[in-house]
Amino acid sequence: LEQAFDFGLQILDNTDEDRTDPVRDAILGAVRAVGAGEKGRIAAAVALQNLKPAEDTYGNDILTVLTPVAGSADPELRAAAMAMLGEERYFNSRILPDVRKLLADNCQDELVAPRVRIEAAVSLWRVGSNPQRATAKSTLEQFLRSTDRELRIRGALALAEMNVPTGDARAVLRDIQHEPNDLGRRARLYLQREQERREFEELLARMIEQRNQPAGAADGDDYRTLTELRQLIRASHVNGSQLDDHELIEFAA
């Protein structure tokens, strides 16, 4: 696959037109010719995802390459395939139903390895219809009731990633947030994000309440809530220190 990709790039360099089809043909040709194993198929799918121009140009090729891996006996590779199928921008409306079905099958089958089901559920939440998203959420909530602590943690982190943590999920996150590892750091970040979102919503509610008050009913500074909101953005936004008042006012407007 490496040789095929390099060969494709050489063809592309020697082509006057802005085309990536030679690279795509070389990648798929290598998969077919050498009988690429499951790791090779994952590598081929990654390469296809990075081709230009339009992101969904090679969606059918990505699905074709990954479908055999979606039934792999290796949970790690199968989970990787599930994660890669959760990027909706690579699939147009004609291919998306097949992607959703593949994810739903892996998500709902209780005989499938838990790691695979979790990745399939997260991806199904990203690309699925409303009923399928409900299925994904329900699947992850099942893991919160598991007697296996690791599965409870994986389920809680997945729900937090989807921005739909339940009370049980929050309890798991709070339980591990001080652990000195990646899981603990992720739990702290998710809990912090939820707290900031709650504060943001409270500020917006106060703004709406003040806006609906009769003229002259507001006490003190009419712009107090906007000032608090501006301070919160500066403190929480990844580029908050680089934003000036003019930009914030313009975006608000």
N, C-alpha and C positions, 0 to 999 in steps of 0.2 A: 504493500500500500504506500509506503514511503517513496519507493521508486516510481510508482505510478503517479503520485502527486507531484514529484519533482519533474517527471516527464510532461505532465499536463501544464505545469508552470512554464516549462521551456517552450511548449507550443504556444502558450498565451503570449509570452514575450516576443515571439516571432510573428505574431498575428497583428495586422494593422487595425482590424476592427476591435472594438471593446467587447470581447466575448469571453465567457468563462465556460462554455460548453465543452471545450477540449479537456479541461480539468475534470469536469463532471464525468465525461465519458471514460477518462483514464481511471478514475476512482471506481466507478461501477464495473469497468472492465476487469480491474484487479480483483474485485470481490467475486466476480463470476469465474475468472480464469484460474485463480489459485485456490479457490474454495476457501476464502477467508474464514477463519474461525470467528467465534463470538466476539472476542476482543477486537479482531480486525474490523468487524461490522460496526462496533461502537466507534472505532477510530474513523471509519468511513463516514458515519453519520455526523460526527463532529466536523469533519472536513466539509461536508456538504452544507452544514449549517452556516459555515463561514464564507460560502461563495456569494457573490453578488451577481446581478443587481437586486431584483426584487426578492424579499425574504421568503415568500411562499413559492418561488419558482421551482424549487427542488423538494417541495413537501412530499410529493408522491414517492420520490426516490428515497427520502429519509425514512418514510414509513415502510417501504419495501425492504430496506436494509435492516431496520430494527425489528421487524415482525418476528423473524426466527429467534431473536434474542429474548423477545417477550415471553417465550416459553422455555427459557433456559433452566437447566437444573442447578445452575450456579446463582444463588440469591443475590450476590453482589452485582453481577452483570445484568441480571434481570431487573433489579432495582434501578440500575443506571439507565437502562432502556426506558423504564417508566418515567424517570425524571426528565429525560430528553423529550418525551412525548408531551410534556406539559407546557410547551412553548407554543401558544396559539398562533403567533405571528408567522410560523413556518408552514401553516396548513390553511389552504383556502376552504371555502364552504363545501366544496365537493368532496374533499378528503377528510374533513373534520369529523363527520359521523363515524368513519372507520376508526379514527384515532380514539374517539370517545368510547366506542364499543370495546376496543382492546384494553383500555384503561379500566372500564367498568368490570370487565371479566376478571381482571387481576385483582381489582379492589374487593369484589364480593365473594370470591372463591375462598372459603375458609381453609382449604387445603394448601393454599399458597403461603409461602414463608411470610411471617409478619413484616419483615423489612420491606418486602416487595409490595405488600398490601398498603403499607403506610405511604410509600412513594407514589403508588398508583392513585391513592385517595387524594394526596396533595395535588397531583397533576390533573386529576379529574375535576377537582374544585376549580382549577385555573381555566380549563377549557370546556367544561361540561355545561349542559343546560341546567336550569333551576332544579328539576327533579334529580339530576345526576349529582349536583352539588350537595343536595340533601343526603344522598346516598354516601357521598364522600365524608361528610360531617358525621353521619351516624356510624360509619365504619371506624373512624378515629376515636369516637367516644367509647366504642366497645373496648379499645385498648386501655382506656382509663380505669376500667374495672378489672383489668388483668391482675393476677397474683404475681406476675413477673414485673419487678420494679423497673427494669430497663424498658419494657414495652410501655408501661405507664408514662415514663419520661418521654419516650419517642412520640407517643400519641399527643401528649400535652404540648410539646414543642411544635409539632405539626399543626395543631389547632391554632397556636399562637402565631405561627407563620402565616396562616390563612386569615388572621385578624378575627377569629371567632372563638376565643377561649371561653370555655364554660367555667362554672364555679369549681368543678372538680379539677379542671385543667389548671386553673389559677392556684389551687391548693398544692398541686404537684410542683408547679414552678416556684412557688414560695418555699417549698421544702428543699429545693436544690439550688436556690439562687446564690447561696454563699459557698457552694463547693468550688474549690480552686481548680477548675477545669473548664473546657469549652462549653460543656452543658450548663454549668453554673453561670458563665458569662452570658450565654444566650438567654437563659431564663431571666437574668437581671435586666437585660436590654428589652425583652418583651414586656416585662412588668413596668419598666420605666416608660416605655412607649405608650402603654395603656393608661398610665397615670397622666401623662402629658395630654393624651387625647381627651381624657375625662375633664381636665382643667380647661382645655380649649373649648369643649362643648359647654361648660359652665359659663365661660366668658361670653360665648355667642348667645347663650340664653339670656344673660344679663343685658347684652346689647339690644336684643329683641324686646325685652321687657321695658327698657328705658325708651326705646323708639316708640313704643305703644302708649307711653304715658302722655296725658294731656299737656299742652304747652305750659311751661312754667312749673311743672310738677317735679322736674328733675332737681335733685339737691346738689349744690356745689358745682363741680366741674362736669359739664355736659359730655366731655370727651374722656372722662376717667377710664371707662371700659376700653376705649380704643387705645389709650395710653398703656393700659395693662396688657392688652393684646400685642401691641408693638414690642413691649418689653419681653413678653413670652417668646415671640418669634425670634428676637435677637438672641435670647438665651438658648433656644432649642434648635433653631435651624442650623444645618450643617455649615452654611455660609453666613450665619447671622451677623457676624462682625463686619462683613463686607457690604451689608445692605444699609442704604441711607433712607432717611424719612421720605424723600421724594419717591423713591422706588416703591416703598411699602404703600404709600398713599395711592400711587398710580395703579398698582396691582389690586389693591382693595377696591378702587373705583371700577 
